[in-house]
Amino acid sequence: MTVVADFKINRVQRSKLEDISLENIPFGKYFTDHMLEVDYENGEWKTPEIKPYQPLQLDPSLAALHYGQAIFEGVKAYKDEDGNPSIFRPLDNMRRFNLSAERMQMPVVPEEIFLEGMRQLIDIDRDWIPAKENHSLYIRPFMFSSDEAIGVRPSDKYKFLIILSPTGPYYANPMRIYVEEKYVRAVEGGYGFAKAAGNYGGALLASAEAQKKGYDQVLWMDAFEHKYVQECGTMNVFFVIGNTAVTPGLDSGTILAGVTRDSAITLLKEQGLKVEERQLSIDEIISAYEAGTLKEIFGTGTAATISLIRELRYKDYTMKFDVENWTIATGVKRRMDAIKYGKETDDFGWLYKI
Ligand SMILES: *Cc1c(COP(=O)(O)O)cnc(C)c1O
């Protein structure tokens, strides 16, 4: 692996932070003063640069725009009550990023760039991490092919960047979910396990149609039988049946292995629940609902952490839940937040100090 030389750092003259307030800012709209940019060429990564946040100049023939070699990650940094910043489980995001890279025939990004670059960038923009509870700094690492030529083949050149966006409270209202039977997100042998840009473009139509019918999101089903549950929009999904939390397993390669999913599994076990990662059919869900053993359904992801699901619609059948009385999903959220904001000890080694 290439050993990376020192970072090249070029700081802004004046921070944009003077012009904006970090209270109640919407998700993904504002970006910090700096960004990280690194080029890959001739089989090696060049010197990483941290520079003022700015537009990229791209050739119209840019390979990524035509053939979709583009992957990304979503990570968050938090400040504890004393103002000390840390990143939540960034090594797990780095591993997943490099699995996505491999699937899309892109180069691996070494730790000295991915993690050290993220650390240095956040250190420089640390004043942008909101100090309030329910606020955080969203971190978006991404990579795309940058050959300037048309023709379907892996690129010789790539760009890796990290941008940062401060974000306010994410009021995730309990969701109404439509079980999707017409469109599919991922198929065995495909690239559903990768955080690759095309997975999201391809999912927009299903979401739009579900929204037209009055639902917030779709519950994706398997591509062959439309029978087994996969994910809920861009979140992993858990069903609490009796004293067991069931979430779809990762074996099929059709599900994104969420870091929040993994954290939730740990915290559900800590709460004394049994956790099963396995196939779960819509029939089993309906049977449990009718038997009164289906207690809670929730989605997990970095942006909203835990999102409660108050209604599930399958064909003509509607399942409704009284989320007010739920304790399991809300317990997981409370505990996860307490660890992130340094209110409870980081028993699982999830925080990476900056
Ligand atoms: C990012 C993502 C998730 C959630 O992953 P986290 O690591 O928990 O943020 C789940 N499903 C899809 C499709 C995703 O893109």
The ligand as an ORCA input file, in Angstrom:
! r2SCAN-3c Opt
* xyz 0 1
  C     -26.357      3.821      4.477
  C     -27.450      2.819      4.358
  C     -27.976      2.142      5.466
  C     -27.604      2.484      6.881
  O     -26.257      2.272      7.146
  P     -25.593      3.013      8.397
  O     -24.183      2.561      8.355
  O     -26.304      2.522      9.589
  O     -25.761      4.463      8.188
  C     -28.926      1.155      5.248
  N     -29.356      0.861      4.005
  C     -28.899      1.506      2.921
  C     -29.398      1.132      1.585
  C     -27.925      2.508      3.070
  O     -27.473      3.159      1.997
*
